[in-house]
Amino acid sequence: MNAEMNPAQNATGSKTQFLSASNFSGMKFNLASAKRFAKITSLILQYAASASVGKFTIRDRNARLDFFTKNVGKYTKQALELFNMELKVVGYDPQMMKERNFLMIANHMSYIDILMVSSVQPCVFVTSVDMGEQFFLGDMAELGGSIFVERRHRGTIGRDLGVMADTLRAGHNVVLFPEGTSTNGEGLLPFKKSLFMSAVESGVDILPICLKYTEIDGEPFSPANRDRMCWYGDMDFFSHFMGLMNLKKVKAELHFLEPIAVTKDSTRQELAQKTFDAINAVYTGSPASKVSWEKPVEASL
């Protein structure tokens, strides 16, 4: 329950409305949808209450993060059931995940992505400071143990890398969405590279993860129905969230790919390229990357 969502401004920098009367205009809402919304609201309140106990009673940061991430997993499993999500998990090795932790890198299409990953593996998500400053959504992210990084200014990159590296050294899995925004699912955006160095600084390997939505209400995922799951651009969060109440069945896949070895000599460009290629190959079925990494990315967070 810790997504890169900013009610005032989402990750693309576009303005996003949150709670207003206009959110309800044109929204189809039947009795079944209302019951599902009530159950999800109750689940959110239970999650917030249980996480708040840990926030105020566990003083050690690592112990608190451990509590937060396990607590999130318990509730995200229930949330996926309420959203009628059928999740196929491919390549997950529970024994490896017990023995090692990773910087986990994934593509990003929706706030539902966070529920999917958390339901399988306890982890700490990286999100933005501006999202963390927002009412409700920021609180939910904090109670999930998120790391808040400053995407608006490059001057804090050293501090942000330090926090991520410390969290990785402590044995936590840290999830980064390096596209820097959620997308419409047409393909991957070039990865922003700087935060890959947290793996080098902490000495942990990278675990690529590919998320795919494959079917929505019996129809293959396509441009015709993708906006029912993908949340991106100028989309209004609350209307999109309420639209999920009307979905009968969503099928998705979570692919855990081969770890990428990290050494003290690894560069952020090398790690970003290898990770992009691995995820892109599964997402598109193409073994070759179509993205050039030769030119510097303007906002390299």
Buried (B, 14 or more C-beta within 10 A) or exposed (E): BBBBBBBEBBBBEEEBBBEEEEBEEEEEEEEEBEEBBEBBEEBBEEBBEBBEEBBEEBEEEBEBBBBBBEBBBBBBBBBBBBBBBEBEBEBEEEEEBEEBBBBBBBBBBBBBBBBBBBBBBBBBBBBBBBBBEBEEBBBBBBBBBBBBBBBEEEEBBEEBBBBBBBBBBBEBBBBBBBBBBBBBBEEBBBBBBBBBBBBBBBEBBBBBBBBBBEBBEEEEBEEEBBBBBBBBBEBBBBBBBBBBBBBEEBBBBBBBBEBBEBEEEBEBBBBBBBBBBBBBBBBBEEEEBEBEBEEEBEEBB
